[in-house]
């Protein structure tokens, strides 16, 4: 049976882009939001975009975040850093025994171009400490341009995947392939500090060159 993927914060740029690409690849997707109305609006917009792109199989539904997490096998957290802790607290009862993809980046306005990692080392490490070992946190997608993700066009970037459960990380690496990207297992969850910090560096580069830069892993044969 196909797995169900819930995108919490799926009405935002990154979450919506992930939902689009997952649904296009034939996955069963739930778009979650604090507001059911906003989730429904995003779901209808996604269906329209995918239908226009020629996608034959579209399995999308809308729920509030807690209901989405309860119904899913794999959950992606794509909310801003300021909302991460409250969201995880709200849905924690529905996460035990599941893979949770945490795409959180600890950006603290107005200095989003400056690395400001939280106590504990990273947002993903903090999430793991909060939820306990019964939840398999996998850090990923922090360095992917959200606007480009929504275009459904090929992306010139790779995805670094970190987590304490290697098997779960490798499962997400395989999932990333279905989205038209290449993922690389980058070690334990503590290494998510590097991927989260890279986002601020990319913001600085984007400002200089007016682009949406990504990262590439080279030298692999």
PyMOL commands that set and color helices and strands:
alter all, ss='L'
color gray80, all
select helices_A, chain A and resi 13-24+36-52+65-71+81-94+123-131+146-149+166-178+189-209
alter helices_A, ss='H'
color red, helices_A
select strands_A, chain A and resi 4-8+28-33+59-64+74-77+99-102+136-139+158-163+182-185
alter strands_A, ss='S'
color yellow, strands_A
deselect
rebuild
show_as cartoon
